[in-house]
Amino acid sequence: MEIISNYPLKNHNTFGIEAFADEFVSVNSVNELKEVLQENSGKQKFILGGGSNMLLTQNIHSLVIHVNLKGKEVVFEDDNHVHLKAMAGENWHEFVLYTIQHNYGGLENLSLIPGNVGTTPIQNIGAYGTEIKDTFVSCEGMDIATQQIKTFTKEECEFAYRESIFKNSLKNKYIIVSVTYKLTKKDHKINTAYGDIMAQLSQKNITTPGIKDVSDAVINIRQSKLPDPKELGNSGSFFKNPIISKEAFDQAYCQHPEMPHYIISETEVKVPAGWLIEQSGFKGKRFGDAGVHARQALVLVNYGNATGQELLNLSRKIQETVYNNFGIRIEAEVNII
């Protein structure tokens, strides 16, 4: 394990931002991770996975530890379910395709989300009516200070919308090393509630879809709406869909009765951030090399040489305009570094 100085991070973040790490090391096993933490206990550390959910606005003046742990194994199995454990450095989409190839159901709606397995519980990633918490059994995290491994149950992770304990009270205290998911082997619960999925299946005359059909539909939808980070720098959805009080929604809805919305509870309503941004005139707009994607207003893009600060400035301009127009605050889903 070689620690490299002044290491370029452009290929380690999906925005393709030019930034450098003062020091960088890639770890390929739990023992290597433990060793690096022990030998560098006095240094500031920055944990790097797939680089898909961050915006680098500066160089990293810390030891960047790239978690490159690989491997998959069945840890429990009965007639109906399998508990499948994946190491944190596994590519998420490749892992989802692996589950579908083995006829394990539960992750198909989360196809083509960028990033690695280790990020999934931190962010409680979700798409098309499914979240990680729906299949999550547990994850193993290494205590950065003591190098002890702790297993976290679903309850201990305190999952919420794009939230977990790892973004709050345990932020920067643990490194996820593996995640275990409970998946179905038969009688799969097919989730096609989202209209886009139904439309895709209908086009192909599929009336009784399987998990691969749903995965293929999600892949087609995402490819039609979202740019490939290898071709156009982006981090997927930059903003969370705001969940607001019913009172705040009623006030906004009075002035904008065309506003799409989803009732969360008697007291809360979710509003699509993409609609708010599009109605504010940003969809497809470009400011130098920083811009908003032409097909999906939730996605900020780097057309080539945008800096992280330029993209951050654009995101703040969007937030300010949306608030001025609708009285609704939208928050970044992406971690700003």
GIFENZI-V923741 format. One record per residue. N is the residue number from 1. SS is DSSP state (helix for helix, strand for strand, loop for the rest). D_LAST is the distance of its C-alpha to the last C-alpha in Angstrom with 1 decimal. Layout:
# GIFENZI-V923741
n = {N;N}
ss = {SS;SS}
d_last = {D_LAST;D_LAST}
This chain:
# GIFENZI-V923741
n = {1;2;3;4;5;6;7;8;9;10;11;12;13;14;15;16;17;18;19;20;21;22;23;24;25;26;27;28;29;30;31;32;33;34;35;36;37;38;39;40;41;42;43;44;45;46;47;48;49;50;51;52;53;54;55;56;57;58;59;60;61;62;63;64;65;66;67;68;69;70;71;72;73;74;75;76;77;78;79;80;81;82;83;84;85;86;87;88;89;90;91;92;93;94;95;96;97;98;99;100;101;102;103;104;105;106;107;108;109;110;111;112;113;114;115;116;117;118;119;120;121;122;123;124;125;126;127;128;129;130;131;132;133;134;135;136;137;138;139;140;141;142;143;144;145;146;147;148;149;150;151;152;153;154;155;156;157;158;159;160;161;162;163;164;165;166;167;168;169;170;171;172;173;174;175;176;177;178;179;180;181;182;183;184;185;186;187;188;189;190;191;192;193;194;195;196;197;198;199;200;201;202;203;204;205;206;207;208;209;210;211;212;213;214;215;216;217;218;219;220;221;222;223;224;225;226;227;228;229;230;231;232;233;234;235;236;237;238;239;240;241;242;243;244;245;246;247;248;249;250;251;252;253;254;255;256;257;258;259;260;261;262;263;264;265;266;267;268;269;270;271;272;273;274;275;276;277;278;279;280;281;282;283;284;285;286;287;288;289;290;291;292;293;294;295;296;297;298;299;300;301;302;303;304;305;306;307;308;309;310;311;312;313;314;315;316;317;318;319;320;321;322;323;324;325;326;327;328;329;330;331;332;333;334;335;336;337}
ss = {loop;loop;loop;strand;strand;strand;strand;strand;loop;helix;helix;helix;loop;loop;loop;loop;loop;loop;loop;strand;strand;strand;strand;strand;strand;strand;strand;loop;loop;helix;helix;helix;helix;helix;helix;helix;helix;helix;helix;loop;loop;loop;loop;loop;strand;strand;strand;strand;loop;loop;loop;loop;loop;strand;strand;loop;loop;loop;loop;strand;strand;strand;strand;strand;strand;strand;strand;loop;loop;loop;loop;strand;strand;strand;strand;strand;strand;loop;loop;loop;strand;strand;strand;strand;strand;strand;strand;loop;loop;loop;strand;helix;helix;helix;helix;helix;helix;helix;helix;helix;helix;loop;loop;loop;strand;loop;loop;helix;helix;helix;loop;loop;loop;loop;loop;strand;helix;helix;helix;helix;helix;helix;helix;loop;loop;strand;strand;loop;loop;strand;strand;helix;helix;helix;loop;strand;strand;strand;strand;strand;strand;strand;strand;loop;loop;loop;loop;loop;strand;strand;strand;strand;strand;helix;helix;helix;helix;loop;loop;strand;loop;loop;strand;loop;helix;helix;helix;loop;loop;loop;loop;loop;loop;strand;strand;strand;strand;strand;strand;strand;strand;strand;strand;strand;loop;loop;loop;loop;loop;loop;loop;loop;loop;loop;helix;helix;helix;helix;helix;helix;helix;helix;helix;loop;loop;loop;loop;loop;loop;loop;helix;helix;helix;helix;helix;helix;helix;helix;helix;helix;helix;helix;helix;helix;helix;loop;loop;loop;loop;loop;loop;loop;strand;strand;loop;loop;loop;loop;strand;loop;loop;loop;strand;strand;strand;helix;helix;helix;helix;helix;helix;helix;helix;helix;helix;loop;loop;loop;loop;loop;loop;strand;strand;loop;loop;loop;loop;strand;strand;strand;loop;loop;helix;helix;helix;helix;helix;helix;helix;loop;loop;loop;loop;loop;loop;strand;strand;loop;loop;strand;strand;strand;loop;loop;loop;loop;loop;loop;loop;strand;strand;strand;loop;loop;loop;loop;loop;helix;helix;helix;helix;helix;helix;helix;helix;helix;helix;helix;helix;helix;helix;helix;helix;helix;helix;helix;loop;loop;loop;loop;loop;strand;loop;loop;strand;strand;loop}
d_last = {25.3;24.4;21.4;20.5;19.3;17.2;16.5;15.4;12.7;14.0;16.1;13.6;11.4;13.6;12.5;13.9;11.6;13.0;10.9;12.3;12.2;14.6;16.1;16.2;18.6;19.6;21.6;24.3;25.9;25.6;27.6;25.4;22.4;24.6;25.7;22.4;21.3;24.8;24.9;21.5;21.7;21.0;17.7;14.1;13.0;10.1;11.7;11.6;14.0;14.7;11.3;12.5;10.3;6.8;5.9;5.0;5.9;7.1;8.9;8.4;11.1;12.0;14.3;12.6;15.1;15.7;17.7;20.6;23.2;25.8;28.8;30.4;33.4;35.6;35.8;38.2;40.5;43.3;45.2;42.7;39.2;37.1;34.3;32.1;29.6;26.9;24.7;20.9;20.6;23.1;22.0;22.2;24.5;26.7;27.1;28.1;30.6;32.0;32.6;34.5;36.5;37.7;38.4;36.0;35.0;32.1;29.1;30.5;28.9;25.5;26.4;24.1;20.8;18.3;16.7;18.4;20.6;18.4;15.8;18.7;19.5;16.1;15.7;19.5;19.3;22.2;24.2;27.8;28.9;27.6;24.9;24.2;25.9;29.1;29.6;27.6;29.8;27.6;24.8;24.8;22.0;22.2;21.8;19.5;21.8;25.2;24.6;26.8;26.5;26.7;27.6;26.1;28.4;27.5;28.4;26.3;23.2;23.7;22.7;22.3;21.1;17.7;17.6;18.7;19.1;16.3;13.8;15.9;18.4;17.6;13.8;13.1;16.9;18.0;17.4;19.2;21.9;24.1;24.8;28.3;29.4;32.8;34.2;37.6;40.3;42.6;43.0;39.4;38.1;37.4;35.0;35.8;35.4;33.0;35.2;33.4;34.2;37.8;38.2;37.1;39.6;42.3;42.0;42.8;45.5;43.9;45.3;44.6;41.2;40.0;36.5;36.4;37.5;34.7;32.1;33.6;33.5;29.9;29.1;31.3;29.7;26.1;27.2;29.1;26.2;23.0;22.3;22.1;18.7;20.9;22.6;20.1;16.4;15.0;13.3;16.4;16.6;13.7;15.4;17.3;21.1;21.8;24.4;26.4;29.6;32.9;33.8;30.8;31.5;35.2;34.5;32.3;34.7;37.6;36.3;34.8;37.2;35.9;32.5;32.0;31.1;31.3;32.9;30.9;33.4;36.0;33.4;30.3;29.8;27.0;26.6;25.1;22.1;23.1;26.4;25.1;23.0;25.9;28.4;26.3;26.9;23.6;24.6;25.0;24.0;22.5;21.1;21.3;19.3;17.0;19.0;19.9;21.8;25.5;26.3;23.6;22.1;19.3;17.8;15.8;16.7;16.2;19.8;19.4;17.8;15.3;12.3;8.9;10.0;13.2;12.0;10.1;13.4;15.4;13.8;14.7;18.1;18.7;18.0;20.3;23.0;23.1;23.6;26.2;28.0;28.0;27.0;24.4;20.7;18.4;15.0;12.0;12.5;9.3;6.2;3.8;0.0}
